[in-house]
Amino acid sequence: MARKKKQQIFENIEVIDAGAKGKTIAKAPDGRVIFLTNTVPGDIVNIKTGRKRKAYYEGTAIKYHKYSEKRTKPVCEHFEHCGGCKWQNMAYEHQLTYKENEVINNLKRIGHLNLPEITPILGCEKNYFYRNKMEFSFSNSRWLTLDEINSNKEIDNKNACGFHISGMWDKILDIKKCHLQEDPSNAIRNFIKEFGIKHQLEFFNPREQSGLLRTMMLRIASTGEIMVVIQFFKENKIKREALLNALSETFPQITSLQYVINSKGNDTLYDQHIKLFKGRDHIFEEMEGLKFKIGPKSFYQTNSSQAYELYKITRDFANLTGNETVYDFYTGTGTIAQFVAKNAKKVIGVESVPEAIEDAKQNAQLNNIKNVEFYAGDMKDVFNNEFIKKHGQPDVIITDPPRDGMHKNVVAKLLEISAKRIVYVSCNSATQARDLALMKEHYNIIKTQAVDMFPQTHHVENVVLLELKGS
């Protein structure tokens, strides 16, 4: 049996930086890096280590000798336990600094890239209540705080509606007020929870696979339209209709009220038949005069106002004159493709999710955009010589891949066809740096701009403009 490594205590250690995944960084006396989860750069603390790796420790601050000047008081009562807004205790201007630094460090250290003068990160005007989509889970066995456990008090009601505790798939933190989505998000969620408790609607138990109330999704568009989708583990027509009727009567402003009966092992909705109870089966988002039809399964950037800023930067980087053929890879529901279409000769969008492509086609028709085409398929399979022969040599390529970045075959094909300009939008600058490193012999980096889509978290988007060498 392997011996358990002994925990260590390091005293009076200064936290010096913030790194990937929202963790902060300190240095141990032996020179190894310590990754922390409960500090802010500038704190001076005692640290208890957890796991020790070859090159670093993972630890927790157990005593604070000095609090950082970069700190600010978290606005959310759930901050200590939730883990969703990990940087809420850091003043926003410092969040932006560390996000920008992470992007630059990834591009330089991972990609070994020569960067032009960096355009400063674009901050988000709304630091709170900026998300248009939230998902909450129900549980009949909510997560208890240490104080509650130590109190030895009998807790009669363990029902919860909130978020999963990090690393605990079966424990839900009950949320009273979340600062990520504007009203009436909190009012709707709390009404459903209280109605469920009062009328004895069983809350879900993931271990036993039992109960009635399973999850809920709330979308609140920039247009003010509201979508609520409640997921029930089993059908109980009387209880289900009682809840849905009460919800629609109490919140008549709900545009789309839908539900799903899902008794399978996981709670993903993408393979489920979602039923309309009242209103429309969709809501609309708007951006610069364009309308986008959003259904329960639709992908849309979760920060509407900042998505507009991101897309404006993307369009600016593309520098279209109206004569270009544009390929838009990982197009999702075609938002970027339609946003730039008026400045291009034609735009070809490709996305692996067929439902997203159907949304893209419907939205283009809705917006009367006739110079866009959309195709469903895996990028590495679709993007071939036949595709290029059919649609023509692209002058500009816009690519916005998922966190894993682009498949190496896609990168190879990009280099082969050698479009004059590539605009690479990324939600993960580490994989972006990896991909750009494969392209640096053929392309120069002209501009790079980080965009903060998610204040109070470590997540950051980055847009890079590439130009073909010698073009």
RODO-2510 file (C-alpha; in nm, 4 decimals, decimal comma):
residues 471
     n   res          X          Y          Z
     1     m     0,0000     0,0000     0,0000
     2     a     0,1317     0,3424    -0,0955
     3     r     0,2140     0,5681     0,1963
     4     k     0,0028     0,8794     0,2264
     5     k     0,2134     1,1885     0,1715
     6     k     0,2395     1,4083     0,4772
     7     q     0,0769     1,7499     0,4558
     8     q     0,3045     2,0465     0,5073
     9     i     0,2524     2,3925     0,6525
    10     f     0,4260     2,6908     0,4919
    11     e     0,4138     3,0152     0,6898
    12     n     0,4120     3,3808     0,5812
    13     i     0,3931     3,3078     0,2093
    14     e     0,3018     3,5887    -0,0318
    15     v     0,0561     3,5076    -0,3087
    16     i     0,2229     3,6471    -0,6202
    17     d     0,0015     3,5805    -0,9209
    18     a    -0,3230     3,4395    -1,0618
    19     g    -0,3108     3,1526    -1,3074
    20     a    -0,5211     2,9164    -1,5113
    21     k    -0,8605     2,7889    -1,3948
    22     g    -0,8945     3,0721    -1,1443
    23     k    -0,6216     2,9492    -0,9117
    24     t    -0,3722     3,1809    -0,7472
    25     i     0,0008     3,1182    -0,7269
    26     a     0,2616     3,1278    -0,4520
    27     k     0,6146     2,9912    -0,4165
    28     a     0,7148     2,7378    -0,1518
    29     p     1,0505     2,7692     0,0301
    30     d     1,1837     2,4815    -0,1840
    31     g     1,1067     2,6790    -0,5002
    32     r     0,8067     2,4798    -0,6116
    33     v     0,4903     2,6572    -0,7233
    34     i     0,1842     2,6336    -0,4945
    35     f    -0,1607     2,6529    -0,6538
    36     l    -0,4283     2,7962    -0,4231
    37     t    -0,8052     2,8361    -0,4439
    38     n    -0,8938     3,0757    -0,1613
    39     t    -0,6553     3,3695    -0,1944
    40     v    -0,5975     3,6878    -0,3937
    41     p    -0,2574     3,8021    -0,5265
    42     g    -0,0984     4,0173    -0,2587
    43     d    -0,2296     3,8135     0,0365
    44     i     0,0306     3,6922     0,2876
    45     v    -0,0805     3,3613     0,4338
    46     n    -0,0013     3,0320     0,6000
    47     i    -0,0627     2,7439     0,3625
    48     k    -0,1526     2,3816     0,4257
    49     t    -0,0571     2,1656     0,1291
    50     g    -0,2751     1,8951    -0,0170
    51     r    -0,1425     1,6974    -0,3086
    52     k     0,2260     1,7293    -0,3940
    53     r     0,3347     1,6844    -0,7534
    54     k     0,6838     1,6706    -0,8973
    55     a     0,6879     2,0381    -0,9873
    56     y     0,4203     2,1938    -0,7669
    57     y     0,1924     2,1746    -0,4635
    58     e    -0,1798     2,2218    -0,4278
    59     g    -0,2738     2,4031    -0,1094
    60     t    -0,5186     2,6046     0,0949
    61     a    -0,4640     2,9215     0,2960
    62     i    -0,5388     2,8499     0,6626
    63     k    -0,4319     3,1824     0,8152
    64     y    -0,4145     3,5353     0,6718
    65     h    -0,1384     3,7626     0,7996
    66     k    -0,2162     4,0407     0,5512
    67     y    -0,5004     4,0912     0,3073
    68     s    -0,4216     4,2096    -0,0435
    69     e    -0,5085     4,5618    -0,1573
    70     k    -0,6542     4,3936    -0,4668
    71     r    -0,9328     4,2420    -0,2567
    72     t    -1,2930     4,3548    -0,2544
    73     k    -1,5914     4,2337    -0,0543
    74     p    -1,7915     3,9648    -0,2391
    75     v    -2,1500     4,0740    -0,3026
    76     c    -2,2930     3,7209    -0,2990
    77     e    -2,3835     3,5420     0,0235
    78     h    -2,2983     3,2089    -0,1432
    79     f    -1,9469     3,3088    -0,2522
    80     e    -1,7583     3,1010     0,0027
    81     h    -1,9314     2,7774    -0,0971
    82     c    -2,0536     2,8179    -0,4556
    83     g    -1,7331     2,8327    -0,6571
    84     g    -1,9074     2,9729    -0,9644
    85     c    -1,7691     3,3274    -0,9383
    86     k    -1,4245     3,2433    -0,8032
    87     w    -1,2843     3,5945    -0,8476
    88     q    -1,5652     3,7843    -0,6804
    89     n    -1,3253     3,8737    -0,3977
    90     m    -1,0894     4,0488    -0,6417
    91     a    -1,1570     4,4050    -0,7632
    92     y    -1,2647     4,4032    -1,1273
    93     e    -0,9761     4,6108    -1,2639
    94     h    -0,7347     4,3492    -1,1279
    95     q    -0,9398     4,0645    -1,2734
    96     l    -0,8908     4,2244    -1,6154
    97     t    -0,5152     4,2543    -1,5621
    98     y    -0,4746     3,8871    -1,4765
    99     k    -0,6960     3,7756    -1,7641
   100     e    -0,4939     3,9781    -2,0114
   101     n    -0,1697     3,8456    -1,8622
   102     e    -0,2894     3,4872    -1,8972
   103     v    -0,3645     3,5352    -2,2664
   104     i    -0,0269     3,6992    -2,3345
   105     n     0,1624     3,4362    -2,1333
   106     n    -0,0107     3,1502    -2,3149
   107     l     0,0614     3,2959    -2,6571
   108     k     0,4263     3,3553    -2,5684
   109     r     0,5092     3,0510    -2,3543
   110     i     0,2995     2,7847    -2,5265
   111     g     0,3017     2,9204    -2,8810
   112     h     0,6442     3,0936    -2,8705
   113     l     0,4780     3,3606    -3,0827
   114     n     0,5997     3,7048    -3,1803
   115     l     0,3241     3,9405    -3,0742
   116     p     0,2523     4,2930    -3,1947
   117     e     0,1643     4,5681    -2,9530
   118     i    -0,1173     4,4280    -2,7403
   119     t    -0,4576     4,5932    -2,7639
   120     p    -0,5800     4,6292    -2,4029
   121     i    -0,8436     4,3835    -2,2868
   122     l    -1,2025     4,4950    -2,3348
   123     g    -1,3812     4,4889    -2,0006
   124     c    -1,7502     4,4199    -1,9541
   125     e    -1,9770     4,7120    -1,8680
   126     k    -2,2008     4,4901    -1,6548
   127     n    -1,9986     4,3121    -1,3856
   128     y    -2,3056     4,1308    -1,2518
   129     f    -2,6410     4,0095    -1,3885
   130     y    -2,4919     3,9652    -1,7357
   131     r    -2,5840     3,6043    -1,8247
   132     n    -2,8814     3,5338    -2,0488
   133     k    -2,8920     3,1640    -1,9624
   134     m    -2,8764     2,9828    -1,6284
   135     e    -2,9321     2,6189    -1,5348
   136     f    -3,0227     2,5031    -1,1841
   137     s    -3,0619     2,1571    -1,0323
   138     f    -3,3068     2,0292    -0,7718
   139     s    -3,2050     1,7951    -0,4898
   140     n    -3,3708     1,6409    -0,1842
   141     s    -3,0325     1,6206    -0,0113
   142     r    -2,8778     1,9639    -0,0251
   143     w    -2,5188     2,0334     0,0594
   144     l    -2,4739     2,1304     0,4259
   145     t    -2,2187     2,3836     0,5452
   146     l    -1,9654     2,2874     0,8111
   147     d    -2,1474     2,5113     1,0593
   148     e    -2,4744     2,3276     0,9935
   149     i    -2,3085     1,9896     1,0373
   150     n    -2,1353     2,0930     1,3610
   151     s    -2,4513     2,2488     1,5047
   152     n    -2,6050     1,9017     1,5631
   153     k    -2,9448     2,0555     1,4883
   154     e    -3,2060     1,8446     1,3170
   155     i    -3,2564     1,9769     0,9633
   156     d    -3,6059     1,8913     0,8468
   157     n    -3,5997     2,0400     0,4981
   158     k    -3,3039     1,9384     0,2826
   159     n    -3,4648     2,0336    -0,0501
   160     a    -3,2553     2,2613    -0,2689
   161     c    -3,2513     2,4363    -0,6024
   162     g    -2,9132     2,5650    -0,7075
   163     f    -2,5701     2,4593    -0,8303
   164     h    -2,3570     2,1484    -0,8006
   165     i    -2,0809     2,1755    -0,5433
   166     s    -1,7491     2,1472    -0,7285
   167     g    -1,6373     1,7853    -0,7418
   168     m    -1,9621     1,6527    -0,5871
   169     w    -2,2010     1,5317    -0,8572
   170     d    -2,4783     1,4519    -0,6091
   171     k    -2,4626     1,7605    -0,3842
   172     i    -2,6508     2,0821    -0,4642
   173     l    -2,5903     2,4176    -0,2956
   174     d    -2,9253     2,5862    -0,2318
   175     i    -2,9180     2,9349    -0,3862
   176     k    -3,1241     3,2192    -0,2435
   177     k    -2,9942     3,4951    -0,4721
   178     c    -2,7625     3,4571    -0,7685
   179     h    -2,5965     3,7696    -0,9111
   180     l    -2,5397     3,6313    -1,2607
   181     q    -2,8825     3,6726    -1,4224
   182     e    -3,1139     3,9706    -1,3998
   183     d    -3,4599     3,9645    -1,2454
   184     p    -3,6996     3,7958    -1,2482
   185     s    -3,4534     3,5029    -1,2529
   186     n    -3,4213     3,4742    -0,8741
   187     a    -3,7936     3,5267    -0,8207
   188     i    -3,8869     3,2523    -1,0683
   189     r    -3,6381     3,0033    -0,9267
   190     n    -3,7401     3,0669    -0,5653
   191     f    -4,1096     3,0465    -0,6549
   192     i    -4,0639     2,7036    -0,8145
   193     k    -3,8658     2,5788    -0,5157
   194     e    -4,1166     2,7060    -0,2596
   195     f    -4,4137     2,5758    -0,4599
   196     g    -4,2446     2,2359    -0,4808
   197     i    -4,1901     2,2239    -0,1048
   198     k    -4,5404     2,3491    -0,0178
   199     h    -4,7188     2,1100    -0,2539
   200     q    -4,4920     1,8116    -0,1884
   201     l    -4,3369     1,7798    -0,5311
   202     e    -4,0509     1,5391    -0,4664
   203     f    -3,7071     1,6867    -0,5346
   204     f    -3,4653     1,4712    -0,7355
   205     n    -3,2238     1,2264    -0,5755
   206     p    -2,9437     1,1427    -0,8238
   207     r    -2,8115     0,8458    -0,6262
   208     e    -3,1480     0,6759    -0,5991
   209     q    -3,2687     0,8077    -0,9372
   210     s    -3,5983     0,9133    -0,7835
   211     g    -3,8117     1,2231    -0,7398
   212     l    -4,0039     1,4586    -0,9664
   213     l    -3,8341     1,8025    -0,9964
   214     r    -3,4988     1,7543    -1,1682
   215     t    -3,3599     2,0717    -1,3304
   216     m    -3,4702     2,4089    -1,4625
   217     m    -3,3293     2,6357    -1,7311
   218     l    -3,3906     3,0085    -1,7518
   219     r    -3,3176     3,2222    -2,0563
   220     i    -3,3711     3,5994    -2,0404
   221     a    -3,2953     3,7640    -2,3742
   222     s    -3,1720     4,1161    -2,4363
   223     t    -3,5194     4,1759    -2,5839
   224     g    -3,6740     4,1048    -2,2424
   225     e    -3,8305     3,7772    -2,3540
   226     i    -3,8140     3,4923    -2,1008
   227     m    -3,7942     3,1155    -2,1484
   228     v    -3,8374     2,8630    -1,8663
   229     v    -3,7792     2,4905    -1,9200
   230     i    -3,8478     2,2567    -1,6274
   231     q    -3,7179     1,9018    -1,6359
   232     f    -3,9207     1,6375    -1,4512
   233     f    -3,7741     1,2959    -1,3762
   234     k    -4,1100     1,1259    -1,4264
   235     e    -4,4588     1,2174    -1,5363
   236     n    -4,7147     1,3207    -1,2775
   237     k    -4,9722     1,5149    -1,4750
   238     i    -5,1594     1,6582    -1,1765
   239     k    -4,8496     1,7891    -0,9966
   240     r    -4,6769     1,8977    -1,3170
   241     e    -4,9742     2,0997    -1,4404
   242     a    -5,0308     2,2507    -1,0969
   243     l    -4,6741     2,3863    -1,0961
   244     l    -4,6747     2,5064    -1,4559
   245     n    -5,0143     2,6763    -1,4212
   246     a    -4,9094     2,8492    -1,0993
   247     l    -4,5832     2,9619    -1,2591
   248     s    -4,7539     3,1083    -1,5676
   249     e    -5,0160     3,2869    -1,3541
   250     t    -4,7576     3,4344    -1,1162
   251     f    -4,5189     3,5367    -1,3965
   252     p    -4,7348     3,6270    -1,6985
   253     q    -4,4281     3,7880    -1,8591
   254     i    -4,2850     3,4417    -1,9379
   255     t    -4,2741     3,4188    -2,3175
   256     s    -4,2023     3,0468    -2,3437
   257     l    -4,2885     2,7870    -2,0782
   258     q    -4,1753     2,4351    -2,1651
   259     y    -4,1082     2,1063    -1,9918
   260     v    -3,9489     1,7678    -2,0480
   261     i    -3,9916     1,4244    -1,8874
   262     n    -3,6446     1,2745    -1,8569
   263     s    -3,5949     0,9450    -1,6716
   264     k    -3,2536     0,8592    -1,8134
   265     g    -2,9301     0,8539    -1,6168
   266     n    -2,8127     1,2031    -1,7085
   267     d    -2,9984     1,5320    -1,7302
   268     t    -2,8779     1,6595    -2,0687
   269     l    -3,1661     1,7889    -2,2791
   270     y    -3,0147     1,7554    -2,6254
   271     d    -3,1562     1,4076    -2,6886
   272     q    -3,4930     1,4821    -2,5269
   273     h    -3,8320     1,5822    -2,6674
   274     i    -3,9172     1,9165    -2,5083
   275     k    -4,2878     1,9965    -2,4857
   276     l    -4,4487     2,3383    -2,5006
   277     f    -4,6883     2,4208    -2,2160
   278     k    -4,7621     2,7866    -2,2835
   279     g    -4,6507     3,0627    -2,5204
   280     r    -4,3944     3,0133    -2,7989
   281     d    -4,1396     2,7343    -2,8263
   282     h    -3,8702     2,9997    -2,8731
   283     i    -3,7660     3,3506    -2,7799
   284     f    -3,5760     3,6112    -2,9807
   285     e    -3,2418     3,7771    -2,9316
   286     e    -3,1498     4,0887    -3,1275
   287     m    -2,8165     4,2281    -3,2321
   288     e    -2,7640     4,5279    -3,4594
   289     g    -3,1050     4,4830    -3,6204
   290     l    -3,0629     4,1078    -3,6660
   291     k    -3,3023     3,8681    -3,4959
   292     f    -3,1992     3,5280    -3,3674
   293     k    -3,4548     3,2622    -3,2825
   294     i    -3,3494     3,0827    -2,9625
   295     g    -3,4962     2,7462    -2,8637
   296     p    -3,4267     2,5331    -2,5551
   297     k    -3,1391     2,3554    -2,7293
   298     s    -2,9965     2,6572    -2,9140
   299     f    -2,6436     2,7782    -2,8565
   300     y    -2,6076     3,1527    -2,8100
   301     q    -2,3317     3,3465    -2,6372
   302     t    -2,4419     3,3678    -2,2735
   303     n    -2,3464     3,7354    -2,2353
   304     s    -2,5582     3,9119    -2,4990
   305     s    -2,4203     4,2652    -2,4677
   306     q    -2,0554     4,1564    -2,4568
   307     a    -2,1086     3,9113    -2,7442
   308     y    -2,1973     4,2149    -2,9526
   309     e    -1,8633     4,3741    -2,8623
   310     l    -1,6795     4,0478    -2,9422
   311     y    -1,8447     4,0215    -3,2823
   312     k    -1,7692     4,3853    -3,3654
   313     i    -1,4001     4,3185    -3,2972
   314     t    -1,4160     4,0046    -3,5120
   315     r    -1,5760     4,1981    -3,7982
   316     d    -1,3232     4,4793    -3,7618
   317     f    -1,0324     4,2317    -3,7739
   318     a    -1,1811     4,0645    -4,0857
   319     n    -1,1687     4,4046    -4,2640
   320     l    -1,4243     4,3069    -4,5281
   321     t    -1,4945     4,5243    -4,8334
   322     g    -1,7960     4,3395    -4,9765
   323     n    -1,5992     4,1355    -5,2314
   324     e    -1,4738     3,8538    -5,0095
   325     t    -1,5702     3,4894    -4,9775
   326     v    -1,5684     3,4148    -4,6050
   327     y    -1,5601     3,0748    -4,4357
   328     d    -1,6986     3,0757    -4,0814
   329     f    -1,5839     2,7608    -3,9017
   330     y    -1,7574     2,6293    -3,5871
   331     t    -2,0364     2,8683    -3,6761
   332     g    -2,2820     2,7509    -3,4073
   333     t    -2,6187     2,9031    -3,4921
   334     g    -2,4516     3,1269    -3,7501
   335     t    -2,4409     3,4418    -3,5395
   336     i    -2,0992     3,5646    -3,6555
   337     a    -2,1684     3,4569    -4,0149
   338     q    -2,4846     3,6673    -4,0309
   339     f    -2,3229     3,9536    -3,8419
   340     v    -2,0488     3,9925    -4,1066
   341     a    -2,2580     3,8940    -4,4111
   342     k    -2,3514     4,2489    -4,5112
   343     n    -1,9807     4,3263    -4,5565
   344     a    -1,8985     4,0127    -4,7610
   345     k    -1,9782     3,8660    -5,1036
   346     k    -2,0804     3,5374    -4,9410
   347     v    -2,0298     3,3538    -4,6120
   348     i    -2,0113     2,9750    -4,5709
   349     g    -2,0721     2,8466    -4,2162
   350     v    -1,9809     2,4994    -4,0909
   351     e    -2,0850     2,3426    -3,7580
   352     s    -2,0882     1,9836    -3,6276
   353     v    -2,4255     2,0080    -3,4510
   354     p    -2,7105     1,9585    -3,7036
   355     e    -2,9680     2,1314    -3,4799
   356     a    -2,7486     2,4416    -3,4634
   357     i    -2,7253     2,4506    -3,8428
   358     e    -3,1041     2,4286    -3,8689
   359     d    -3,1266     2,7270    -3,6315
   360     a    -2,8704     2,9123    -3,8451
   361     k    -3,0702     2,8531    -4,1643
   362     q    -3,3945     2,9662    -3,9988
   363     n    -3,2295     3,2790    -3,8598
   364     a    -3,0815     3,3700    -4,1989
   365     q    -3,4252     3,3348    -4,3530
   366     l    -3,5773     3,5393    -4,0712
   367     n    -3,3219     3,8151    -4,1324
   368     n    -3,3595     3,7919    -4,5117
   369     i    -2,9868     3,7279    -4,5524
   370     k    -2,9326     3,5591    -4,8876
   371     n    -2,5534     3,5446    -4,9141
   372     v    -2,4970     3,2847    -4,6406
   373     e    -2,4929     2,9047    -4,6606
   374     f    -2,4674     2,6609    -4,3707
   375     y    -2,3450     2,3017    -4,3567
   376     a    -2,3469     2,0431    -4,0784
   377     g    -2,0521     1,8120    -4,0235
   378     d    -1,7263     1,7587    -3,8388
   379     m    -1,4789     2,0243    -3,9499
   380     k    -1,1971     1,7776    -4,0112
   381     d    -1,4222     1,5793    -4,2476
   382     v    -1,6168     1,8617    -4,4172
   383     f    -1,3256     2,0949    -4,4840
   384     n    -1,1681     1,9172    -4,7836
   385     n    -1,0757     1,9854    -5,1473
   386     e    -1,4249     1,9069    -5,2708
   387     f    -1,5741     2,1593    -5,0263
   388     i    -1,3312     2,4289    -5,1391
   389     k    -1,3921     2,3501    -5,5081
   390     k    -1,7676     2,3844    -5,4521
   391     h    -1,7614     2,7103    -5,2554
   392     g    -1,4476     2,8777    -5,3858
   393     q    -1,1168     2,9831    -5,2382
   394     p    -1,1830     3,1802    -4,9162
   395     d    -1,0373     3,5273    -4,8875
   396     v    -1,1014     3,5382    -4,5121
   397     i    -1,1549     3,2575    -4,2622
   398     i    -1,3168     3,3151    -3,9244
   399     t    -1,2741     3,0297    -3,6809
   400     d    -1,4298     3,0061    -3,3346
   401     p    -1,3594     2,6512    -3,2124
   402     p    -1,4584     2,4936    -2,8785
   403     r    -1,2183     2,4888    -2,5833
   404     d    -1,0172     2,2008    -2,7320
   405     g    -0,9173     2,4184    -3,0262
   406     m    -0,8896     2,3029    -3,3868
   407     h    -0,8114     1,9485    -3,5005
   408     k    -0,4601     1,9230    -3,6432
   409     n    -0,6059     1,8185    -3,9828
   410     v    -0,8095     2,1394    -3,9914
   411     v    -0,4969     2,3436    -3,9192
   412     a    -0,3104     2,1557    -4,1931
   413     k    -0,5885     2,2328    -4,4404
   414     l    -0,5863     2,6001    -4,3420
   415     l    -0,2163     2,6140    -4,4229
   416     e    -0,2710     2,4337    -4,7515
   417     i    -0,5345     2,6739    -4,8872
   418     s    -0,3586     2,9841    -4,7480
   419     a    -0,6395     3,2367    -4,7096
   420     k    -0,5069     3,5919    -4,6928
   421     r    -0,6595     3,6599    -4,3504
   422     i    -0,7680     3,4391    -4,0615
   423     v    -0,9554     3,5700    -3,7585
   424     y    -0,9204     3,3219    -3,4718
   425     v    -1,1728     3,3685    -3,1899
   426     s    -1,0988     3,1546    -2,8855
   427     c    -1,2400     3,0823    -2,5409
   428     n    -0,9157     2,9051    -2,4464
   429     s    -0,5951     3,0926    -2,5217
   430     a    -0,3841     2,7853    -2,4358
   431     t    -0,5228     2,5762    -2,7234
   432     q    -0,5306     2,8877    -2,9395
   433     a    -0,1574     2,9299    -2,8760
   434     r    -0,0957     2,5650    -2,9674
   435     d    -0,2804     2,6068    -3,2986
   436     l    -0,1129     2,9374    -3,3798
   437     a     0,2288     2,7800    -3,3212
   438     l     0,1535     2,5387    -3,6070
   439     m     0,0745     2,8349    -3,8333
   440     k     0,3494     3,0822    -3,7459
   441     e     0,5769     2,9878    -4,0384
   442     h     0,3016     3,0879    -4,2800
   443     y     0,1166     3,3672    -4,0978
   444     n     0,2047     3,6848    -3,9108
   445     i     0,0038     3,7909    -3,6073
   446     i    -0,1202     4,1423    -3,6796
   447     k    -0,3554     4,2079    -3,3887
   448     t    -0,4638     4,0370    -3,0711
   449     q    -0,7413     4,1493    -2,8368
   450     a    -0,8728     3,9835    -2,5218
   451     v    -1,2410     4,0293    -2,4376
   452     d    -1,3908     3,9672    -2,0938
   453     m    -1,7204     3,7837    -2,1373
   454     f    -1,7522     3,6538    -1,7805
   455     p    -1,6717     3,8991    -1,4989
   456     q    -1,6005     3,7476    -1,1548
   457     t    -1,4563     3,4351    -1,3228
   458     h    -1,1184     3,3524    -1,4756
   459     h    -1,2635     3,2856    -1,8224
   460     v    -1,1573     3,5133    -2,1077
   461     e    -1,1989     3,5212    -2,4867
   462     n    -0,9252     3,6247    -2,7259
   463     v    -0,9355     3,7369    -3,0885
   464     v    -0,6263     3,7143    -3,3114
   465     l    -0,5843     3,8452    -3,6656
   466     l    -0,3445     3,6518    -3,8893
   467     e    -0,2210     3,7634    -4,2302
   468     l    -0,0509     3,5380    -4,4818
   469     k     0,3199     3,6144    -4,5138
   470     g     0,4099     3,7765    -4,8421
   471     s     0,0488     3,8584    -4,9308
***
